[in-house]
Amino acid sequence: MALRSNPTLRQRRLGAELRRMREQAGLGGSQLARALGINPAHVTQMESGKTGISVERLRTIAALCMCVNEPLIDALADIITDRDKGGWWEEYRGRLSQDFLEVAEMEGHARGLSAYTMAFVHGLLQTNAYASSIFTRSYQRLPAHEVDLRVAFRLRRQHIIRESTPFAAYIHEAALRMQFSGAKVQADQLGALLEASEQPNISIRVVLFDVDDIPLPNENFTYVEGPIPELDAVQADSGVGNLLFDAPAHTARFRSLLAQIGSAALSEEDSREFIRSIKKDMESKNA
């Protein structure tokens, strides 16, 4: 079987879970290879996502590693059986960077999403004009056709929350007031937030400037719920691209952070009233 030159995010996650399973059993790669009757390099390739495995081999590895977490084994088996079902984002492979595709892949397989944004409204809630203004003002100046491509991709991602994926968005007051393309674009974006907040699967809550008793992160991040908690993950924005976290210690940290943010944020109704007040100010500036 030819090695994958560019394994997908889910293929890499499967490999990472296999490695975690082996390490928790105290087995080295060579030991597992010997037990399976394969070359040690093959174990490395499986754990990097560069080669696939069958469900039968997965269950053999789980048995050799003394893993009795049946929900985890079943969830990994689902990843294996789902491997040939490419998502809509595959249409953009070769046209957009891997970072864009991986965000869509994570969202597309999520059972639920929770996000915190400080600098701007989350991509799943952005309007066309707002998204365009952000990409146009990228520190790396983009040609118009590239801006249009990125905006189209971002708007297409939004079908997941229109199709009822639970989404909890915590938005810092700074993101509500930041104007990327004038008061009208921002007012329209705030109006879109108000409309989205009325959907039963979407919760929008505001974190005010005067909140000072919780350790707010510097980066925007999205917590992605997997089919079981062990397969949760976090995607964070950075100046050099996406940062992805899936180690249990990292996901536990972000879950704790979300709980703290949730305890300090305005209620959904108070958040709507606050967004309305800012929208009114923006509209008065544009009058």
N, C-alpha and C positions, 0 to 999 in steps of 0.2 A: 504493500500500500504506500503510495507516495505521501511524503510528509506535507502537511499544510504549511505554506509559507507565511500565512497571515490568519491564524485562528481567530474566530470570533470571540466576543467577550464571554459568552456562555460556554464555549469550548474551553477557554482558559480557566473559567471558574470551576468547571468539572475537574480539570486537571489539578487545580489548587486544592480542591476538596479531597481528591485521591491522595495528594501529598500529605495533607493534614491528617488524614486517616492513618496513613503509614507511620507518620512521625509520632502520633499519639500512641501507637502500638509499640514504639521503641524499635522499629525496624529500619535498617538502612536500605538504600535503593538496591544494592547488590543482594541483600538477603531476600527481599521481595522478589527480585528477578529470579533467583535460584528456586524459590518456592513455586514460581509460575512456570519455570522452565524456559525463560526468555533471556535475551541479552540485557544487561543493565542499562544500556543506552535506550532500550525500548521503554523502560520504566521512566527515564528522564523525558522521553518524547511524549508519553501519555500524560505526565504531570505538567507539561508545558502546553498541552492542548494541541500539539503538532501532529498527533495521530489519534484516531478514534479508538474506542473500545466497544465491545458488545455488552449488553445487559448481563449476560452470563459471566463475562470476565469481571464486571463490576462486583457481582455478588460473590465471586471467588475471592477477589481482593478484600472485600469486606469481611469475609469469613477468616481469611488469613490474618487480617488486622484485628480480629476479635471485636469488630464493630457490631453492636447490637441495636444501633439507632435505626430502626426500621423506617420511620418517616423520612429520615435523611437518605437512606439507601433508595427508597421508592422515588423521592424527588430527583435524585441523581439519575435514576433509570428513566424518568420522564424527560430529562434533558437529552439523554442519549436517543430515545425514540423520536424526539422532536427535532433532531439535528438537520433533517432534510427539508424542514419547513421554513424557508427564508421569510423574513419579515419585509414589510413594505420599504424599509430603509435600504434594503439591498439594491434598489433601483438607483440609489445615489452613490453606490460604491465606485470609486474612481473619479467622482465629481466633487465630493466633499471629503474632508479629512476623517480619519478614523475616530477622532473625538466626537464628532457629530453623530456618527453611526452608533457609537457605543452608548451615548445618552439615550437615543431613541430605542435601542435594543433593551436597555435596562427598564425604561418606562413601559415598553411594549409587553414585557413579561411580568410586570409588577402586580402584586395583589393589592397594594396600597402605596401612596406616596405622601411624604411630609417634607416640607421645604422651608428654609429660612433664607430670606434675601434682604440684603442691606442696601446695595447700590441701585438695584433696578427691580422691576416687577419680574416675577418668574416667567420663563419662556412659555410655559403652558397657559399663561393668562394674558400674554401680550397681544395687542392689536397689530394689524399690518403696518400702520404708520409708525407706531412705537418701535416695533422690531426693526423696521427699515432705518429709523433714526439711530438706533444703537449700532447697527452694523456699518452705517455710513460714517460714524464717528470712531470707528475702530482705530487703535493706535497704528495698525498696519493698514494703510489706505487701500480700499478695495475698489475694483472697477464696478460699474453699475450692474453688469450681468451677474457678477459674483454676489453682490448684495441681494439681488432679486432671487437667486438660487437659495441663499441661506434663509431668507425670509419665507419663501415657499416651503422649505423643509421645516422650519420652526412652526409655521401655522399647521402643517400637516400633522405634526406631533400632537397637536391639541385634540385630535379625534379620540384619544384614550380617555380624557376626562369627559368628553361628550358621550362616551359609551359607558359611563358610570364607574370608572376606576375611582375609588375614594382618594381625595386629594385634600390635604390640610396645608394651607399656605400661611406662614407667618411672615409678615412684611414689615420691615422697619419703616418708621416715619420718614426717614431720609429718602427711601425709594419712592415714596408717594409724592414728595416735593421736588425731587430731582427732575429738571426739564432737559430732555435731550434734543427737543426740536420745537421749543416754544410752548406757551400756555395751552393752546388749543389741542395739540397732540396729547399733552398730559391730561387735560380735562377729559378728552375722549377715552383715554386709557383708564382713568378713574371710573368713568361711567361703565366701561366694560367690566371692571372689577365688581362694581355693584351688581350688575346683571349676573355675573358668574356666582356671586355669593348667595344667590337665591336658589341655585341648583342643589338638590338634596345630597349629592355626593361631594360637594365642594365646601370647605370651611376656610374663610379668610379672616385672619385676626391680625391686628396691628400692634407692633411694639413701639411704644412712644420714646421720644428723645430722653425723657426724664427717668427712664428705667435705669437704675444704677446698681441693682443688687444681684445681678446674674452675670456670669462670664460670657458675654456675647462673642461669637467668633468673628474674625475679620473677613472670612470667606463666605460666599453664598454656598449653601449645600442642600442636597436632596437626599432624604432617607428613603430607600427603596425596600419595600417589604417583599420577601420571597414567599414561596409556597409554605415554607417553615422558617422559624426564626433563624436557624443556622445558615440559611441562604440569603439573609438580608445583606444589604450593601449600602454604601454611601458614595455619592458623587459630589465632589466639591470643585468649585471654579478656582482657577489660579491664573496668574499672568502668563504662564507658559503652557496652559492647557488644562485638561481635566485631571483631577486626582481621584483615584478609585480606591476605596477601602472595603475589605470584606473580612478581615481578621476579627474574631469575636471580641477582643479587647477594644478595637476601634468602633465596632457597631454599638457596643455597650456604652461607650463614651458619648456617642452621638444621641443614643436614646435618652440618656440622662440629660444631655443638653437640651433636647427637645422638650422634655418634661419641665425643665426650669424655664424655658422660654414660654411654654404654655401657661405656666403659673403666673407669669408677669404680663402677658399680652392682654389686650382688651377682649371682652366677650365679642361674639360674632355681631350682635346687634349694635353694641357700642362702636365696634370697628366700622360698621356700615355708616353710622352717624358721623364718625370722624372723617371717613373718606368723602362723604357728601359735603362736609364743611370745607375741605380742601378743594374739592371740585368746584364749589361755588366761588371760592377765591380765584381759582384759575380762570373761570369763565368771566369774572368781573375784569380781570386783566386783559382779556381778549375782546371785551365789549367795545 
